[in-house]
Each structure stands twice: as structure tokens, then as C-alpha cells.
Amino acid sequence: MLMCCTTFVFAMQDGISRHLAAEYNVYLVVMIRYWFFAAFVIALSMRRPGGLRKAMATKHLFLQYFRGALLALEIVVTVVAFTILGLTETHAIFICYPLMIAALSGPILGETVGWRRWAAIGIGMIGVLIILNPGAGVFSPAAVIPLAGALMFAVYGLLTRYVARDDGSAVSFFYTGTVGMVVMTAIGIWYWEPISAHNWMWMSTLCLTGVLGHWLLIKTYEQAEASAVQPFAYLQLPFAAALGMLAFGETLRTNVAIGAVIVICAGLFTLWRERQRQ
């Protein structure tokens, strides 16, 4: 239930991000979002035993910096995709990231990927091709944007796994928020523009949903292992698709629906195989 609530909140956050990014520069929107996120992370770190000193103690300083910056830039790329392709098609393409993680876990983490998971990865990629529909003459080059975002998020996930060998989750969470805030401030401050009172309400809601979503995610992982609840993360696609159709007048093309189902099934299989291996 906690993971279902988490995915619902993140889907609503994506919808608000799409609305604001259509009105203002994406860098500005993500920057303000990160200001609140960083404040939440710092406040949470200060309340934990050891405070900020313990939260900053890492054995992988460069990798923590890199993964924090990578996630911030991935959010920018994905929000841009929302404004061009919409929530439905962006999420339908983006959900291939678990398959990318499975494919890259060998060369990056040195994990063994068996033939069953490689087969699932191949089937998932076929699902992505069905979504993109390249043979029908309607393939949009903009579809590369969510694919790039999915690849960035996959690398971020693998780096998070790698640093978790020595750093606790609180350390990684601290660098995710603070480094992302620094990176987005360095970029977004040059794109500052006045925001109307009406949209400040939406901006505040965006920041609150960001904090609520991460708080729910923390509570989820306190109750269950990540591998046990990860399949429920796929609920973000139907939540986002429903929001896209209701609030933004998007349509769900048949090939997108079929391809998304194939990708989700392949992703669930790779998660199951990983859990069996563990």
C-alpha cells in the first residue's frame, strides 16, 4: 500500500511538472523543486544519529557527486519529454529502465546475467520498438529523449547499488538532494523569471509532492525490501497515463499499450529472476 501511494504521488508530481514546464523554463522548475528537496534531506539528516557529519561520511565521494548530478540532469531530460511527448508515451518508454539496469549490471557491477534475463531484456526491447513504431513512418526523433532519460536513470540506479556496498542509504540520500540542488542552482539561476501567484501555488504543490513522495518511499523501504516492492513501481505508468488523458487530453495508442505491457512483463520477470538469484 505504501508503494502504491508512492507511485501515485510521483505520477501527480510528473503531471504538475509537465504543467509548469509548459509555462516556464524547465531548469527553473527543477531548480525550485530541488531547493525544497535539499532542505528536506538536510533536515532529515540532522535528526538522525550522528547528524550531518555522519550523513556526509562517504567512501565514494566522486561517485556520490556524479550520481547526484546525473539524477538532477535526468529529471530535466524527463520533464522536457513530458512537454514534447506527454505523460503517457514518456512513461511507456521510460519503464524500460529496469531492463537497462539488468543489461548493464554485468559490465558495471560485475554481476552475472543469465540467459533467461538476457532473453527477457531482448523481449523488453521488442516492446520498446513496438511503442516507438519505427516502421510505420511515424517514429518521432523526440522519442529518443525519454530513452536517454531511462538510460541515465539506469546508470544512476547502478551507481546507487555500487556505493551501497560501503555507504548507507542515508548517505546516498543526502548527496542525492544536496548535489542535485547545487547543480540545478548553477544552471537554473540563469533562467529565473517571474512566476505568477497562481503558478506559485502549483510550484508549492510540486515541492510538497516531492517531499511526500520521498518520505513515503523511505517508509516503504523501512517496511519491506526494495526487491519485494519494486514490481509495484510499474503502477506509475497507469497512474500517469490516466492523468495525461484526464488533465491534458492525451490518447493511448494501441501500439503504446501493447508495447508497454510487454516491457512491464519482461521487467517483472527480470526482477523475479534477480530475487531468485539472491
Buried (B, 14 or more C-beta within 10 A) or exposed (E): EBBBBBBBBBBBBBBBBBBBBEBBBBBBBBBBBBBBBBBBBBEBBEEEEEEEEBBBBBEBEEBBBBBBBBBBBBBBBBBBBBBBBBBBBBBBBBBBBBBBBBBBBEEBEEBEBEEEBBEBBEBBBEBBBBBBBEEEEEEEEBBEBBBBBBBBBBBBBBBBBBBEEEBBEBBBBBBBBBBBBBBBBEBBEEEEEEBEEEBEEBBEBBBBBBBBBBBBBBEBBEEEEBEBBBBBBBBBBBBBBBBBBEBBEBEBBEBBBEBBBBBBBBBBBBBBBBEEEE
